[in-house]
């Protein structure tokens, strides 16, 4: 792994005067990229993977009106007024769950049990779809998907601003956080899609996979008129930022994929070889078996009992 410094300094208790560089890093893919084609180094391999036969991206926008938003307390001079406000909306604690209800009119209860695929994403086995009619025409069979998107969790807000003190001619910056609980809003969205699947008459069956991402924006329709500084009970310098009548906009992107396991011939520079971490052992065991096929099979090569590679 190669690293480059990003300028952040960390001071330790052992030597508080000497900072330790905190670094960002560049990952090692464990693969090499040749500058030019070399048949001695670039070989053909057969890999067993999942191919995407069809896919579609669906965008959804949802508007909601949350209850009054109250931030954590901030310390500012008494009698201050907000001059500027910057609100950053984060969905890191929000979960979007796609729930398929029907495919070609078939109720979800008739589906095979979903199984986890790459990345842990659940896949629905589509072997129950009858594709015989379109198979005769060597074409794909359309499927119509009805589903809902269940949105739950918590929106996190980071609020940065500048206040002007009425008692003193100066400006003060502040930073605080707030949150919006989505559960009381009961956000459930209907979504529909059409995709095309290959034949289900073979050993390798098509499946449906889906994943979603979500972002958010908080809009103040009346600007700073929707924002108030509320004093904390019993304090003259602590206040909370209160936001009324805000609009919460959720922006959702979901991608649906029809996938089938296939065997593909690919050009390869060989097996992945990550850098090794040294230790006290003189040798460490292998994780994968050695390569057994030859990059090039010459006219003088012959097969022995143990030479079972093939061109």
C-alpha positions as CSV (number, residue, x, y, z in Angstrom):
1,X,0.0,0.0,0.0
2,X,1.3,3.4,-1.0
3,X,0.4,6.5,1.1
4,X,0.5,10.2,0.7
5,X,0.2,12.8,3.4
6,X,-2.8,15.0,3.6
7,X,-1.3,17.5,6.1
8,X,-3.2,16.5,9.3
9,X,-1.0,16.4,12.4
10,X,-1.5,14.3,15.5
11,X,0.4,15.0,18.7
12,X,1.2,12.2,21.2
13,X,1.6,12.2,24.9
14,X,5.1,10.7,24.6
15,X,6.4,13.7,22.8
16,X,3.8,16.5,22.6
17,X,6.2,18.7,20.6
18,X,6.7,16.2,17.7
19,X,3.7,15.7,15.5
20,X,3.0,12.3,13.9
21,X,1.8,12.6,10.3
22,X,-1.7,11.2,9.8
23,X,-1.8,9.9,6.3
24,X,-4.4,9.2,3.6
25,X,-3.7,6.1,1.5
26,X,-3.9,4.7,-2.0
27,X,-5.1,1.1,-2.3
28,X,-3.2,-1.7,-4.0
29,X,-5.4,-3.6,-6.5
30,X,-2.9,-6.5,-6.5
31,X,-2.9,-6.4,-10.3
32,X,-0.4,-5.2,-12.9
33,X,-1.2,-3.2,-16.0
34,X,1.2,-3.9,-18.9
35,X,2.3,-1.0,-21.1
36,X,1.8,-3.0,-24.2
37,X,0.3,-6.4,-25.3
38,X,2.7,-9.3,-24.6
39,X,1.3,-12.8,-25.2
40,X,3.8,-14.1,-22.7
41,X,2.3,-12.1,-19.9
42,X,-1.4,-11.6,-21.0
43,X,-3.3,-14.9,-21.1
44,X,-6.9,-16.0,-21.6
45,X,-8.8,-17.2,-18.6
46,X,-12.3,-18.7,-18.2
47,X,-14.1,-17.1,-15.2
48,X,-17.5,-18.0,-13.7
49,X,-19.3,-14.7,-12.9
50,X,-22.8,-13.1,-13.1
51,X,-23.6,-11.2,-16.2
52,X,-26.1,-8.3,-16.2
53,X,-28.7,-9.1,-18.9
54,X,-30.9,-6.0,-18.3
55,X,-31.0,-3.1,-15.9
56,X,-32.8,0.1,-15.2
57,X,-32.3,3.1,-12.9
58,X,-35.3,4.6,-11.1
59,X,-35.3,8.0,-9.5
60,X,-37.8,9.1,-6.9
61,X,-38.3,12.4,-5.1
62,X,-40.2,12.6,-1.8
63,X,-41.2,15.8,0.0
64,X,-42.1,15.8,3.7
65,X,-42.8,18.4,6.3
66,X,-41.1,17.4,9.6
67,X,-42.1,18.7,13.0
68,X,-40.2,21.6,14.5
69,X,-36.4,20.9,14.4
70,X,-34.4,21.8,17.6
71,X,-30.6,21.7,17.7
72,X,-28.2,21.0,20.4
73,X,-27.4,24.1,22.6
74,X,-24.9,26.7,21.4
75,X,-23.1,29.3,23.4
76,X,-23.4,32.8,22.0
77,X,-23.7,36.4,23.4
78,X,-27.2,37.3,24.7
79,X,-29.3,39.3,22.2
80,X,-27.6,37.8,19.1
81,X,-29.2,37.6,15.7
82,X,-28.5,35.0,13.0
83,X,-26.8,36.6,10.0
84,X,-26.0,33.5,7.9
85,X,-26.9,29.8,8.2
86,X,-25.6,26.8,6.4
87,X,-27.4,23.4,6.8
88,X,-25.8,20.2,5.7
89,X,-28.2,17.2,5.4
90,X,-26.9,13.7,5.9
91,X,-28.6,10.3,5.3
92,X,-25.9,8.1,6.8
93,X,-28.4,6.7,9.3
94,X,-31.3,6.2,6.8
95,X,-32.1,2.8,5.3
96,X,-34.1,2.3,2.1
97,X,-35.7,-1.1,1.8
98,X,-37.1,-2.2,-1.6
99,X,-40.0,-4.6,-1.1
100,X,-41.2,-6.4,-4.2
101,X,-44.9,-7.1,-4.0
102,X,-45.7,-8.5,-7.5
103,X,-44.0,-9.7,-10.6
104,X,-46.2,-10.2,-13.7
105,X,-49.1,-10.2,-11.4
106,X,-47.8,-13.0,-9.2
107,X,-48.0,-12.2,-5.5
108,X,-44.8,-12.1,-3.5
109,X,-45.8,-15.1,-1.4
110,X,-45.3,-17.3,-4.5
111,X,-41.7,-16.2,-5.0
112,X,-38.8,-18.5,-4.0
113,X,-36.9,-17.4,-0.9
114,X,-34.4,-14.6,-1.7
115,X,-30.8,-15.6,-1.5
116,X,-27.8,-13.2,-0.8
117,X,-25.7,-12.4,-3.9
118,X,-22.5,-10.3,-4.3
119,X,-22.2,-7.6,-1.6
120,X,-24.9,-9.3,0.5
121,X,-27.6,-8.0,-1.8
122,X,-30.7,-10.2,-1.8
123,X,-31.7,-11.8,-5.2
124,X,-35.1,-13.1,-6.2
125,X,-35.0,-16.3,-8.2
126,X,-37.0,-15.8,-11.4
127,X,-37.2,-19.4,-12.5
128,X,-41.0,-19.4,-11.9
129,X,-41.4,-17.1,-14.9
130,X,-42.6,-18.9,-18.0
131,X,-40.5,-17.7,-20.9
132,X,-41.4,-20.4,-23.4
133,X,-43.4,-18.1,-25.8
134,X,-40.5,-15.6,-26.3
135,X,-37.9,-18.5,-26.3
136,X,-39.5,-19.7,-29.6
137,X,-38.7,-16.2,-31.1
138,X,-35.2,-16.1,-29.5
139,X,-36.2,-13.0,-27.6
140,X,-36.4,-12.0,-24.0
141,X,-39.5,-12.1,-21.9
142,X,-40.7,-8.8,-20.3
143,X,-41.5,-8.8,-16.6
144,X,-43.4,-6.1,-14.7
145,X,-42.4,-5.4,-11.2
146,X,-44.6,-3.7,-8.5
147,X,-42.9,-2.7,-5.3
148,X,-42.7,-0.3,-2.4
149,X,-39.7,1.6,-1.0
150,X,-39.7,1.7,2.8
151,X,-37.6,4.6,4.2
152,X,-36.7,4.6,7.8
153,X,-34.1,5.9,10.2
154,X,-32.8,9.4,11.1
155,X,-31.7,12.4,9.1
156,X,-28.7,14.2,10.6
157,X,-28.2,17.9,10.2
158,X,-25.0,19.9,10.7
159,X,-25.8,23.6,11.2
160,X,-23.1,26.2,10.8
161,X,-23.8,29.9,11.1
162,X,-22.8,33.4,12.0
163,X,-24.6,35.6,14.6
164,X,-24.3,39.3,15.2
165,X,-24.2,40.5,18.8
166,X,-26.5,43.4,19.5
167,X,-24.6,44.4,22.7
168,X,-21.2,44.4,21.0
169,X,-20.3,45.2,17.3
170,X,-18.9,41.7,16.5
171,X,-19.8,38.5,14.7
172,X,-19.6,35.0,16.2
173,X,-19.5,31.7,14.4
174,X,-21.3,28.7,15.8
175,X,-21.7,25.0,14.9
176,X,-24.3,22.5,16.2
177,X,-26.2,19.4,15.1
178,X,-29.9,18.3,15.0
179,X,-31.8,15.3,13.7
180,X,-35.1,14.4,12.1
181,X,-36.7,11.1,13.0
182,X,-38.3,9.6,9.8
183,X,-40.3,6.9,11.5
184,X,-43.2,9.2,12.5
185,X,-43.4,10.4,8.9
186,X,-44.2,6.8,7.7
187,X,-42.6,7.3,4.2
188,X,-43.6,4.5,1.9
189,X,-43.3,4.9,-1.9
190,X,-44.8,2.9,-4.7
191,X,-42.5,2.1,-7.6
192,X,-42.9,0.2,-10.8
193,X,-40.5,-1.1,-13.4
194,X,-40.3,-3.2,-16.6
195,X,-37.3,-5.4,-17.3
196,X,-36.4,-8.1,-19.8
197,X,-35.2,-11.6,-18.8
198,X,-33.6,-14.4,-20.7
199,X,-34.9,-18.0,-20.9
200,X,-35.6,-19.8,-17.7
201,X,-35.3,-23.2,-19.4
202,X,-31.6,-23.7,-18.6
203,X,-29.6,-24.8,-15.6
204,X,-28.5,-21.2,-14.9
205,X,-31.6,-19.2,-13.9
206,X,-32.0,-15.4,-14.1
207,X,-32.5,-13.5,-10.8
208,X,-33.5,-10.0,-9.8
209,X,-31.3,-7.8,-7.7
210,X,-31.8,-4.2,-6.5
211,X,-30.0,-1.6,-4.4
212,X,-30.8,2.0,-3.6
213,X,-29.1,5.1,-2.4
214,X,-30.6,8.2,-0.8
215,X,-29.6,11.8,-0.3
216,X,-31.5,14.7,1.3
217,X,-31.9,18.5,1.3
218,X,-33.6,20.7,3.9
219,X,-35.3,23.8,2.3
220,X,-36.4,26.8,4.3
221,X,-39.2,28.4,2.2
222,X,-39.0,31.7,4.1
223,X,-35.2,31.7,4.6
224,X,-34.0,32.9,8.0
225,X,-37.6,33.9,9.0
226,X,-38.1,30.2,9.6
227,X,-35.2,30.1,12.1
228,X,-35.2,31.3,15.8
229,X,-32.8,31.3,18.6
230,X,-34.5,29.9,21.7
231,X,-32.8,30.5,25.1
232,X,-32.1,27.4,27.2
233,X,-34.0,27.5,30.5
234,X,-31.9,29.1,33.2
235,X,-29.1,30.3,31.0
236,X,-28.4,33.7,29.4
237,X,-25.7,32.5,26.9
238,X,-27.0,29.1,25.8
239,X,-29.5,28.9,23.0
240,X,-30.9,26.3,20.6
241,X,-31.5,26.8,16.9
242,X,-35.2,26.2,16.2
243,X,-36.4,25.6,12.6
244,X,-40.1,25.8,11.7
245,X,-42.0,25.1,8.5
246,X,-39.0,23.4,6.7
247,X,-39.4,21.1,3.7
248,X,-37.4,17.9,3.8
249,X,-36.6,16.6,0.3
250,X,-35.5,13.0,-0.1
251,X,-33.8,12.0,-3.4
252,X,-33.7,8.3,-4.1
253,X,-32.0,6.3,-6.8
254,X,-32.6,2.6,-7.2
255,X,-31.1,0.2,-9.8
256,X,-32.7,-3.1,-10.7
257,X,-30.6,-5.8,-12.5
258,X,-31.5,-9.0,-14.2
259,X,-28.5,-11.3,-13.7
260,X,-27.5,-14.8,-14.8
261,X,-24.4,-16.8,-13.9
262,X,-22.2,-17.2,-17.0
263,X,-18.7,-18.4,-18.0
264,X,-16.6,-15.7,-19.7
265,X,-13.2,-15.8,-21.5
266,X,-11.2,-12.8,-20.4
267,X,-7.6,-11.6,-20.9
268,X,-5.6,-11.7,-17.8
269,X,-2.1,-10.8,-16.6
270,X,-2.3,-13.6,-14.0
271,X,-3.5,-14.1,-10.5
272,X,-3.8,-11.2,-8.0
273,X,-0.8,-10.9,-5.8
274,X,-1.3,-8.5,-2.9
275,X,1.8,-7.3,-1.0
276,X,2.8,-9.6,1.9
277,X,3.1,-8.5,5.5
278,X,6.3,-9.9,7.0
279,X,6.4,-11.7,10.3
280,X,8.5,-14.2,12.4
281,X,7.4,-17.3,10.3
282,X,9.9,-18.4,7.7
283,X,7.1,-19.2,5.4
284,X,3.3,-18.9,5.2
285,X,0.7,-21.1,3.6
286,X,-0.9,-20.3,0.2
287,X,-4.6,-19.2,0.0
288,X,-5.1,-20.3,-3.6
289,X,-3.7,-23.2,-5.8
290,X,-1.0,-22.5,-8.3
291,X,-1.9,-21.8,-12.0
292,X,-1.9,-25.0,-14.1
293,X,-2.6,-23.7,-17.6
294,X,0.2,-22.5,-19.9
295,X,0.0,-19.0,-21.5
296,X,1.1,-20.4,-24.8
297,X,1.0,-24.0,-26.0
298,X,3.8,-24.5,-28.5
299,X,4.0,-27.2,-31.2
300,X,6.7,-29.1,-29.2
301,X,4.6,-29.3,-26.0
302,X,3.0,-32.6,-25.2
303,X,0.6,-33.8,-22.5
304,X,1.8,-36.1,-19.7
305,X,-0.3,-37.8,-17.1
306,X,-0.1,-34.6,-14.9
307,X,0.0,-32.1,-17.8
308,X,-3.7,-31.5,-18.1
309,X,-3.8,-27.9,-19.3
310,X,-5.7,-27.2,-22.4
311,X,-5.4,-24.6,-25.2
